[in-house]
Amino acid sequence: MSQKINQIIMRKVLLLSAIFFLALNFSCKKDGALNPDFDNGNLSVHFTDTFSLKTTVVEEDSLRTDLSVYHLLGLYNDQNFGKVSSSIYAQVLLTGVNVDFGTSPVLDSAVLTLGYQGVYGDTSTPMNVNVYEITTLMDKSNNYYSNTYLNYAPTALGNLSFVPNNKDSVFVVFDSIKRAPHVRINLSNTFGQAILNTTSTNLASNTAFTQYMKGLYITTVDSVSNTTLAPGAGSFAYFNMNSTLSTLTLYYNDTSKYDFSISTDAVKYSRFAHNYSGTDLEKHLPPVNPTRDTTITYLSTMAGVKTKLEIPYIKELLKQGDVIINKAELVITLEAGIPFKGDFDKEVESLSLVGIDAAGSAFFIPDFYEGLDYYGGSYNLTTKTYKFNLARHITDLLYNTTTDYGMYLIANGGSISANRSIIGSGTSPNVSKMRLNITYSKI
């Protein structure tokens, strides 16, 4: 932007901010002047919502999940997003040093417990899971992502078929008390007895113990490429792995027990997998199928998909002369007619809108730093919309000479929830159409 334009804007921006709010008390027509005209036409306020918005569905590469506060386990077949699964890898740590189980301890049972945080999906369908022993050492100095695989022993240590239930407490016979909702998976007696019988060296410290027993891999029996789940069936259990209810417990000698820790200091992460075969979403991914439904676009958590958004003709606004953007609001509406069934297919609670740099990486647009109350992104249940204020970003697009690589719409809570949203695109013919509402003043 030229020095002259900068000077003009600096002189008028404060005046315009006051005039804009005053102007709301007067009538204003689309692309028309404010009545009354405050400055012989120089400060007229105009409105437009006709800019083309180009949307493209993009697959997420991965998400870092070893820092997640909750971890997901399950398999779900979404009629619109296809099949998606989540598995958990977790270290098991000693809760002390130089652990001693006594002379010739005899195992009663080995139980893996996982404390619930929530449930998503069809809770009438049983979830079938296996537990395996990891054979790859996990290291807290490493970062673990949603597409990271670790080797594990081929024989399952235990399995369980259960209907996720985060409402009812569980009676624990050993303690003769009820505990908060959790899942209990019995593991192999051979596995448990081997830990009781291991050398004192292996029980001296966590460094030694994790070399001996590297952790557990918890996964569904079926996978996204091999499941008979009908569309709309399946679920995810959200587990709080830092809860005291999440542990590996060895019960032995009839009256004794030892709780291993899988909480704060243990490495743990979720691994996600997707299979979009047979869905309209698949048609949006490369190679793009011309028969896709271009009136909608997709957003999902669990390193699923995001939407790239471009405003290709935004600089056309400058054909009217230099302008000041008073307000720019992006309105995103949930696609009408697509069923949401309570806990099934629940929409994403909030979105982020970020810029894209030349390397394809995301960065926060200037409006983000104005605070979330201004920036927006939360889902409004009444209007079924997400809204973003991006006046500063639109101003940058108008006057900066650098290449615009577009923006990403991203589902928040990507590593800790299974939610997804189908939204109207810029070409939707109905009320779900994505719109950019711009109020501006000519200078």
N, C-alpha and C positions, 0 to 999 in steps of 0.2 A: 504494500500500500504506500502510496506516495506520501511525502512529508506534509504536503498541503492537506490531504485527506485526514491524516492523523490529527492535525491541528484542529480541523473542523469538528471531528468526532469528539475530541477532548473538550471542546467548548460546549458542545450541545448535549453530551451524553447525560449529564446530571439533570439538565432541564427536561430532556425527553423522558427520563425515568419518572419524574413527577407528572409530566403531561400524560404519559401512558395510563397511569392509574386513574387520573382525573377523567381521561377519555372514556373509561369504562361506563361512566354515567351518561354518555351520549350515544346516539345511534351510530353504527358503523356497518357499512355494507362490504361484501367481499370485493377485494381489489378496488375499493372506492375510498374516497376521502372522508376523513372524520368530520362530523358536523357538530359544532361550528368549526371552521378552518382557523387554526390558531395563529398561523404565521404566513398568511397569503399563499398557502399551498406548500411552503417549504417544510412544514412539520406535519403534513397529513399522514395519517396512520392507515396502513393497508393490511389486508389479510389474504392469504392464499393457502389452499390445501391440495393443490393440483400437481405437485411435483411427483414424477415417477419414482417409485421405489423398487429396486431390483433385489430379489432375494435368492440366495443359493444355499442349499443344505450342504453342510460340511461335517465330515466325521471328525470327532475328537481323537487325538493321538493317544493320550493317556492322562491320568491324573495321579498326583502323588497321594497315596493313601496311608502311609505309615504314621502320619500325623493326625489322622482322623480321630474324632472323639467317639464315634460309633463305627461299628463294622457290620456289613450286610452279609447275610447268608440266605441263599435261595435260588429258585428258578421260576421264571414267569414268562408266559406266552401272551404278549400284547397283540391284539388284532391289528393295530396300526404300526407299532414299532418292532414287531417280531419278537424273537426269543432273546431273553437276557438273563444272565446268571451272575452270581457273586459267590466267591469262595474266600476262606480266611486262612492265612498263615500266621502262626503265633509261636513265639518262644515260650518255654516254660522255665521258670527260675526258682531257685531255692529261696526260702524266706529266712534264711540264716546261714551261718557258715559251720563247717564241720558237723553236718547233720548226722545223727546217729539213730538208727532204727532199732538198736538193741541186738541181742544175740538171737540168731535164727528166727527172724520175724516171718510171720505167715500172713499172706495177703487174704483179706476178705473180699475186697473189690477195689477197682480203680475207676473213678468216675470223673468225667469232664463236665463241668457245669458252666453255663453261659447265661448271664443275667440279661433279661429283656430291657430294651429301651423303647421299642415300638414294633409295629407290624404293618406291612403294606401288601395289599392284594387280596386274593380269594382265600380266606382263612378256612374254607370248608374243604380245601384240597390238602391231603397229607403231604408233608415234605419229607423226602427220603435222603438221608445224609450218611456219608462215610467219613471216618477219621483215619488218617495215615500218619506215619512217622516221617518227618522231614529228614533227608540225608545231606542237605546242604547247610553249612553253618551260616546263621544269620548274624549280621554285624550292625550294631547301633550307629556306626559311623557311615553306613551306606544309606542311600535314599531308595525307597521301594515304591514302585508305581503300580497302577491298576493293570498293566500288561506284563508284569514280572512273574516268571515261572521259576519255581524251585523244584529240585528233584526230591522224590519221596519213595519210600519202600512200597513195593507193589501190593502187599497184603494189608488189608484194612485192619486197624486195631479195634474198631468197633463201628456199629451202625445203628441208626435209629430212624423209625418212621413216626412222625408226630404232626399234629395239627397246631400251628403256631398259636399260642395263647398267652398274651401279656396282661391278662386281667386277673387270673386266679392264682392265689398263693399255692405253694407246694409244701406238702408235709414231708419232712426229712426224718426218717426212722431213727438214724443214729443219734440225732439231737432231740428227738421227740418234740419238735416244734415246727411251726409253719414259717416258711421263708417267702420273701417276695417272689413274683413270677420268674421262673428260669427254666432252662432245659437241662436235663441230666442224661448224659450218654455214657453207658457202661463200656469200658475199654477192656481189652484182652487181659485175662489174669496172668498170662505169660509175660506180657509187657510190664504189668504192675509188679509182679514178683521179681523180675529182673532188676528193677530199680531198687527194691528193698535189699537185694542181694549184692548190689554193686559195691565196689571198693570204697573205702573211706576217702581215697584220693579223689574219686569222681564227685564226692559229696562235700569236698572241702571248701569250694567256692563256686560262684556262678560261671566263672571262666572255665573251670574244669567241667562243671556239669553240662554246660551247653556244648562242649566238645563231645561229651558222652551221649547226651540226648538233645538233639538239635532243635526240636520243636514239633508242632502238630500242624497238619494240613486238614482243614475241615471243608468238605465240599459236597455238593449234591450228587446222588448216584447217577442221574441223567445229566446230559450236557446240552448246550444250545444246538448242537448238531445231531443229538440223539435223544429226543424226548417225544412222548406221546401226549403231552399236555395239550388240551384243546385251547383255542383262542379264548383269552379271558381267564384262564385257570393258572394256578400257581401263586406263589407269594414270596415275600422277603421278610425275614426276621431281622430287626435291628438289634444288635447286641452291644451292651456297654462292657467292653473288655477290661475297663479299668475298675469295674465294680468288684467289691469283695465277693460277690456271688459268682464271678467268673474265675474259675480256678481248676486245677487238676488235683483231686484228692485221693490219697491212698488210705483205705481203711484196712487195719491189720490187727492181729492178735485179739480179735473180738471187741476190744474196748479202746483201741488207739486209732488215731488218724493223723495224717500230715497233709497240709494244704500247700501246694506249690503256687507260685504267683505267675499270672499272665497279665498283670496290671501295668502300672506306669513305666517301670524300667524295662519291661520286656518288649522286644521288637515284634510288631504285628501289623499286618496290612491286608487290604481286600484286593482280590483280583477279579476283574469284570470281563465278561465275554458277551458278544452280540451276534445275532444271526438275523439279518433283515430279509431273508429269502421270502418271496411271494408277497411282499408288502408294497404299497405305493411309495413308502419311504425309500425302498431299494431303487425305485425308478429315478429318484432325485440324485442318487450318488453316481459317480463316474463308473462306466460310461452312461451319461444321462439319457434316459428313455423319453422320447417325445410324447409318450402316452401318459406321462405323470400328471398328477393334478396340480397345475400351476397356480391355482387359487389359494393354496395353503402352503405352509412351511412348518418345520418340525424343530422341537427343542427337547432335550432330555438330559437327565443326570447320568451318573455311572459311566462317564467317559463315552457317552453315546454320540449325539449330534448337536450341532449348533447351527445358527443361521447367519450367513454373511449378508450384510445389508449395504447397498450402494445407492447413492443419490446422484445419478450420472449427469443431470442437467441443472444442478444447483447454481452454477455460475450464470445461468440465463437470467437470474434475478438482477444482475448488474447491468443488463441491457437497458433498464429503466434509469440508470445512473447510480451513484453511490447511495448506499442505504445503511441504516442502523437496525439490527435485529433486536426488537423489543422482547419478543418471546418466540421460542421454537419448541413445540411439543410433539413428540413422537407418540402416537396412540396405537397400541397393539391390542387386538381383540381376539379372544378365544374363538376358534372357528365354530360357527353355529351348526347345530345338528349332529355334533359328535358327542356321544353319550359319555358322561362321567358318573360313575356309580359308587359314590361314597369313597371308601378306601381303595376301590379299583380305579386305576387310570387317573388318580388324583393329579390335578394340574400343579405345575411348578409354582411354589409360593412366591418366588421373586426372581428377577432376571438382572443381569448386568449388561450394559451396552459399552463396549470398549472399542478403541481405535485399532487399526492394523498398520504396522510399519512395513518397510520395504522387505524385511526378512520374513514377514508373515506372522510376527509376534504381536501380542496384544499389549496395549497401553491404555491407561485411564485417560479419558477425554477431560478437558478443563472443567466441565460442569460437575464432574464427580467430586471435585475438591470444594464445591459449595456446600457439601453436606447431603446426606441421604434424603432428608425431608424435601430438599429442592430437586435433587437429581432424580429421585423416583425409582421405579422398578418393581415395586410390590404389587401383587395381584389384588385387584378390587373385586370381591365376590359379588357385589351388587351389579356393577357395570360389566363384569367379566373382561376387564381390561388391565393392561400394564401401561404406565405412562412414564416417559422420560422428558425432562427439560434439558435442552441442549443448545441454548442460544449462543453460548460462547464457542461451541464447536462449529456451529453453522457459520458464525462470523469468520472463524479460521478457514473454513472451506472456501468461503467467498474471496478472501483477500490474500491468503497464503499462496505462494507460487509453487510449493512443493507438491509432489504427486499424491493424490488421494487414493489410498488402497482400500477404502471402505471401512466398515465396522463389523463387529461380531455381536450377535445377541446370544448370551450364554446363560444356561440355567444355573442358578446358585444352588449350593448344597450338593454339588456334584458327587462328592465321595461319601456322603452320609445319608442320602435319600434315594428313592427309586422313582421319583415323580417325573412326569413328562407333560408337555403341552403341545397341542396342535393349534396354530394361530393362522389368521388370515394373512395372505401375502398382499403386496401392492397391486396385484391384478384381480383380487377377489371382487366379484360383482355385487356382493351384498354388504350388510352392516359390519361384517367381519373384516372389511378392507383395512389394511394398514395405512395410516395417514400421517403425514408430517404437516402440522398446522403452524404456519409462520405468520406472525404479526410484525410488521416492519415499518420504518419511516424513511421516506426519501429525504436526502440532504443536498 
